[in-house]
Amino acid sequence: MSVLGLALLIAGCSTLSVDRSLPGESAQIAVPQNWTGAGASQTTGADEALIRWWDQLGDAQLTALIEQALAANPGLRGAQQAVVQARAQAEQTRAGLLPSAGASASAQRSRQGNNGSSNYLSTGLDASWEIDLFGKLQAGVAASEADLAATRAALEGARVSLSAEVALAYVDLRGAQQRLVIAENNLKSQRETLQITEWRRQAGLTTSLVVEQSRTQVQQTAAQLPALESSIAQSRHGLAVLTGQTPEALDRQLAAVHNMPQVPQQLTLRFPADTLRQRPDVWQAGEQVRAALSRVDQAQASRYPSLKLSGSLGLGAATLGALSGGSAVAASILGGLSVPVFDGGALRAQVEAQIAALEQSRSGYQTTVLTALKEVEDALSTIGGDGARLAELRIAAEAAENASLLALQQYGSGLVDFQTVLETQRSLLSAQDSVVSTEASLLQDHVRLYKALGGGWSPELANADTPPDSQISQAGKP
C-alpha cells in the first residue's frame, strides 16, 4: 500500500462526525404566526418605515442628532474599521489559494590570497503552490468570508443601537424639560397661595401654622428643580458624546424647551419570521455558525496529506553579458507530499475543539433568536400598558387641576381648611408630573420596539452579503 493510501486510511478511520446543517436547515426554532402582544396590523415584506424609523416621530432636531451620531460617533467608526480589518484578512486568506512567486538578485566579489579577484552575478525566480487537495485552504477562505459578513452585521447592529440610544437620551431630555416647566408652574402657584395665607394671617383670618404649612410645600417643590436641571444637563452631555462632540457642545442648541416627539399613531409590524431576518444580531449569529462550520472542515482537512509544489529558475555567471548564455541557466522543480502519521492526537483534538466551538455558536444563535422574540413581545406589552396608564393619568390630571382650583376658591370662602388646599396642590403636581413621565416612557417604548424590530438599517441596502435565512420554522407563517 502506498504512503498516500495508508495516510488516507488512517485519517478516514478516525474521522469525527459533525452536524453540518446551517441555520434554517435543522434544529429549527418555531416562532408563532403573529406577535401575541401586537395591537397593530402585521404584514410581510420590507417595511420602508423601519429603515429610518425616527422620521415617524416627527422631530427634525432628533433626526439631525441621529444623523450626526451615525456620521461621527467614535464607537461606530471603530466598528467600521473592524470591517476593514476583516475584509483585509479575508483577502489575505483568499491569496493562499494562488501560487506565490518571488524574485532575487545578488552580486559577489571574492579574492583568495595572491589570486586575482572573481565576480559572480546571479538572478532567480522562486515559486511555490500548495495544492488544495482536501479543501483545507478553501475552508479557511469560507471561514474568513463568514467572519467578514458577521463583522458587517456587527457594524449594522451598532448603528441600530446607536440610533436608539440617541432617541432614548433625547426623549429623556425633553421629558425632563417638560417636568421642569410643570414644577416651575406649580411652584409659582404655590407661592401665590403662600402670599394669600400671609395676607390672611395679617388680617387675623388664619394662623401662623397655616403659613408655615404653605411655606413647607413651596420649599419642597423648589427642591425638585435642581435635580431636574441636573438631569437635563446630563442628557445634553450624553447626546453630545453620542454625536461625537464634547459634552458642552449641545448646551446652547438644546437649551430651549421643546415638545417631545410625537407617538406614532399606527404601527405596521412584520411577521416574526421576517423580523428575525431583519435583525443584524441574528444575521451575525448565523454567520458565526457558518464560520465555525468552515473551521471544523479546515481542521478535518488538516489531518489529510498536503501537496506543495515549488520551483526555481536562476541565472548565474561572472559577468552581466554571460547571464544571457544558456550555460548560465539553472532550473529545478520539487513536489513535496506531507502526510500526518503520528502527532500524539493533536490534530484530532483540534477537530474536537472546533466542533465544540461550532456547538457553542449554534447555542448562541438560538439564544439570539429567542432573545429577539422576547424583546419584541416585551416592547409590545409595555406599549400597551403605558398607553392605557397614560389615558387614565390624563383624566386624573384634569380632575386634579379642577380640584385644586375649587379648593382655593372654597378656602377663600372659608368652606374648607387649608389642609385641603395643600393636598389638592400636591395631587396636581404629582398627576401632571406622572403624565409627562408616562408620555416619555411611551415614546421610549416605541423606540425600543423599533430597535427590537431591527429598525435603522436595511439588509438589502447594506454593503454586505445577503444575510442567511434564520434558523426558524415557517410553519406558522401564512
N, C-alpha and C positions, 0 to 999 in steps of 0.2 A: 504494500500500500504506500502511496506517495505521502510525502510530508504534508502537502496541502489537504489530501483526503483525510489523513489522520487528525489534523487540526480541526477540520470541519466536523468530524465525527465526535471529537471531544467536546467541542462547543455546543453542537446540536443536542447531545445527550443531557446537557445541564441548562438548557435554555429556560429562563423563568417565564411563567405565564403572566400576562398583564391584560387588564381590561382596556382595550384600545378605543372604546367609544368616546366620541366627542360630545360636548354639550348639545343636548337636543336629541341624542340617539339612544340613551339608556339612562337608568336611574332618574327617571323624569320626576319633576316636581309638579303635581297637579295644582292648578290655580282655579279659582271659581270663575264662572262665566261673567259675573258682574262684581263690582265693588259692593260689599254689603252695606257700607255706610254712605253710599252715594245718594244724594238728593238731586243730582244733576243728570242730564242726558249723557249717554255713553255712545261712542262711535268708534269705528275702525279707521285705519288710515292715518296719515300725518295730520297733526293739529298745528297749523302755522302759528297760532297764537302762543304756543309753548316756546317757540324759538326766541321771541322777545316778550316774555310774559309781563315784564314790568310796564310795557305800554298799556296794559289793561288797567293799570292803577291810576292812569290819568294825571300824573305828576311830572312835569317837564324837568324839574330840578332833580328828582330821583333818577330819571332816565339819564340825565347828564352825569350824575355821580357814578352810576353803574358803568357807563361807557368809559368814564375816566379810569375807574378801577380796572376794567378789563384791558385798558391800554397801558397802565403804568404801575400796577401792583407788583412789588418786588417778588413776592412769592410766586406769582403767576409767571414772571419772567424766568424764575428758576425752573419751573415745570416745563417751560418752552425749551430751555437749554437741555433738560433731561431728554427731550425728544430728539434734539440734535445729536446728543451723545449716543442714544440708542440707534439712530439711523447710521451713524458712522461705524458703530460696532457691527451692525448688520452688513454693511458694505465690506467691512474687513473680513467677516466670516464668508461672504459670497466669493471673495477673492481667492479663498483657499481651494475653490473648485478648479481654478485655472492653473496652468503651468506658470512657474516663476523663472525668471532669467536674470542674469547679472553679467556685466562686462568688467574686465580688469585690464590694466596695462602696467608694465614695470620696466625699469631700465637699471642695469647693474654694470658697474665698472670695477674690475679687480686687478690686483697685481701680486705676484709671488716672487719674493727675493729680487734677483737681478733681471728676471724675465720681464719682458715688456707688458704693458697693460693690455687687458682684454675687455671688450664690451659684450654685453648680452641684452638684447631687447626682446620683449615678449608681449603679446596681447592675447586675450582669451575671452570666450563666451561660455558661461556655465548655465545650464538649465536643469530644472527638476520638476517632477509632476507626480503627485500621489493620486493614483487611480482609485476612484471611489467604488471599490468592488462590492461592498455590502451596505452602502448608503450611510456610512458614518458622517461624512462631510455634509451630505445633503440634509441629514437630520439636524446637524448643527446649524445649517442655514435656516431651516424651518423654525428652530427654536429661537434664533435671533430675530427673525421676522415677526414671530408671535410676541416676543418681548417688545419690539418696536410698536406693534399695534396696542399692546397693553399700556405702554408709556403714553401713547397718544390718547388713549381713553382716560388715563390718569390726568392728563392736561385738561381734557374736556370736563372731567369731574371737578377739577379745581376751579374752572370757570363757573360751573353750576353753583358750587358752594360759595364762591366769591360774590356773585350777583345776589344770592340770597342773604349773605352776611351784610352787604351794603343796605339792602332793603330793610332788614330787621333793625339795623342801627338807625336808619333814617326814621322809621316808624317810632322807635324809642324816643328819638329827638323830638319829633312833632308831638307825640303824646305827652312828653314831659312839659313842653311849652304850653300845650293846652291846659294841662293840670295846673301849671303856674298861674295862668290867666284866671282860672276858676278860683284858686286860692287867693289871689290878689283882689278879685271882685268881692269874695266873701269877707275878706279882711276889711275892705272899705265899708261894707255894710255893717259889720260888727263894730267898727269904730264909730260909725254914726249912731248905732244903738248905745254904745258906751257914752257918747256925748249926751244922748237923751236921758240916760239914767243919772248922769251927773247933774243935769238941769233939774230933774225931778227931786234929787236929794237936796239940792239947794233950796228948792221950794217946799221942802218938808213932806213931799209926797211919797218918798221911798227911803230906804235905809242905806247905810254905807255898805252893808253886806251885799246888796244887790249890785252896787257899783263895783265892788271887788270881784264878784262873780263874772260880771261883764268884762272886766279888765283881764281876768284869767283866760277867758275864751279868746280875747283878742291876741294875747301873747302866745297862746298855744297855736293859733292859726299862723301867726307871724313866724313861729319857729319852724314851720314846714317849708317856708320859702327857700332858705339856704340849701336844704337837701335837694329840692327840685332844681335850683340853679346849678348845683354841682353835677347833678345827673345830666342836665342839658350840656354843660361844658364837656363832660366826659364823652357823651355821644358825638359831639362835634369833633373832638380829638380822635375818637375811634374812626369816624368817617374819613378824616384827613389821612390817617395812616393807611386805611384800606385803599384809598385812591392814590397812594404813593407820594404823599406830601407830608410836610412837617405838621405836628399836632395842632399848631395855631393857625394853619393856613386857611381854614374854612370858617374861622370865628366870625369874621365880618359878613361873609356870604350867607351864613346860616343863622345870623343873629335875629333877624326879623321873624316874628311869629307867623307861622304858615299853617293852613289847614292840612290835616292828614290826607294821604292819598285816599281815593275812593275805593270802596269794596266792590269787586266785580259783581255785577248783577246776575250773570249767567255763567255757569261752568259747563264745559263740554269735556268729559273725560274719555280717554281712550280705554279700550278694554284692558284688563290686567295683563294679558299676554303681550299686547302691543306696548304697554307702558314699560314692561321689563326690558324690551328691546331698546327702548328709548334711553334707559338709564345708562350712563357711562360706566358706573361701577360694575354693573352686571356684564357689560361688554368687556371690561378689563378683566374680570374674574374668568370669563370664558376664554380669553386669550392666554391667561396664565395656565389654564388646563392644557391648552394646545402646546404651549411651550414646554410644560412638564412632560407631556407625552413624547414630544420630539427628543427630549433629553434621555428618556428611557430608551428610545430607539438608538440614540447615539451611544449610550452605554452598552447596549446589547451588541451593537456592531463592533465595538472596541474589542470584543472577545474573539473576533474572527481575524483571519490573516489580512494584512495590508500589503499593497504592492506599490513600490515607489520606483519611478524611472528617473535616471539622471544621466546627463551627457555633458560633454565639454568639447569645445573646438578652440585650439590655440595655435598661435604663430610664434616662433622663436628663432632669432638669428642675431648675428653680431652687428649688422648694420640695418638701417631702415630699408635700403634697396633690396637686401636679401629676404626681407619679410614677405615679399611677393612671390618668392620662389616656391615651387611645390615641395621642396625638401624641408621647408620651414613649418609645414602643417602637421599638427598633431591632433587627433580626434579620438574620443572614447565615448562609449555608451554603456550604462550599467543598469541592470534591473535588480532590485532588491526585494525579496519577499520576507516579511516579518510575521512570525507565527507565535502567538502566545501559547505556550505549552504548560508551564507551571509558574504561578505567581503567588502562591500561598492563599488564594481566594480573594485577592484584592479586586479583580475585575468583577467577580460575582457580587462582592459586597457593594461595589459601585452601582451595579444594576439594582440591587435591593434598595439602596439609598434613594435612587431616582424614582423607583416605584413608590416608595413611602412618600416622597415629595409630591408625586402625582396624586396620590390619595388625599394628601393634605390640601392640594389645590382643588380637588373635587369637593371636599368638605367646605372649603372656603367659598366655592361657587354656590353651593346650596345655601349656606348661611347668608350670602349676599342677596340671593333671590328672596329668601324668607324675610329678611330684614326690609327689603324694598316693599314687599307686600304689606308688612306691618306699618311702615312709615306712612304709606298712602291711607290705609284704613284709620290709623291714629289721627292723621290730619283731617280726614273727612268727619270723623267722630267729634273732634274738637271744634271744627267749624259749626257743626250742628248745635253743639252745646253752648258755645259762646254766642251764636246767633240768637238762640232762644233766651239766654240770660240777658243779652243786650236789650231785647224788646221789653222785658219786664223792668229792667233798670230805668229805661227811658220813661216808662209810666210812673215809676216810683219817684224819679227826679222831678217830674212835672208836679206830682202831688206834694212833694216836699217843698217846692217853691211856693205853691199855693198856701200850704200850711204855715210857712214862715211869714208870709205877708199877713195872713189872718191873725197869727199870734201877736205880731207887732201892733196891729190895729186894736185888737181886744185888750192888749196890755195897756195901751194908751187910754182906753176907756175904763180900765180897772176891772175888766171881766175875767182876766187870767193873771196868774202870778208870773214873775219874771223867769222862773224856772222853765215854764212852758216855752218862753221865747228862746232860751238857751238851747233847749232840746231840739226845737224845730230848726234852729240855725246850724246846729251840729249835723242834724239829719240831712239838711240841704247840701252842706259841703261834702258830706260822705257820699250822697247819692250822685251828685254831679261829678265828683272825682271817680266814682265807680263806672259811670257811663263812659267817660273818656278812656279810662284804663281798659275797659272791655272792648271799646272800639279799636284801640291799638292792638289788643290781643287778637281780635277777629281778623284784622289786617295781617298780623304776623302768622296767623293760622293759614291764610291763603298763600303767603309767601312760602311757608313750609310745605304746603301742598304742591305748589309749582315745583319746588325743589325735589320733592318725593316723586313727582311725575317725570323727572329728568328734564325739566324745562331749562332753557338757557343755551341750548346748542341744538344742532341738527346732525344726526348721523349721516344724512345724505350730503350735507354741505361741508362736513369736517374734512380736513386734509388728512385722511386716513383710509385704511382699507375698510371694506364693508364689514360691520360687526357680525359675529357669528350668531346663529339662531340661539335663542335662550333655551336652557335646559328645562323646558316646561311642556306641559301637556296641552294640546289643542282641543282636547275632548270637550271642554266646557264652552268653547267659543263657537258661535253660530257660523 
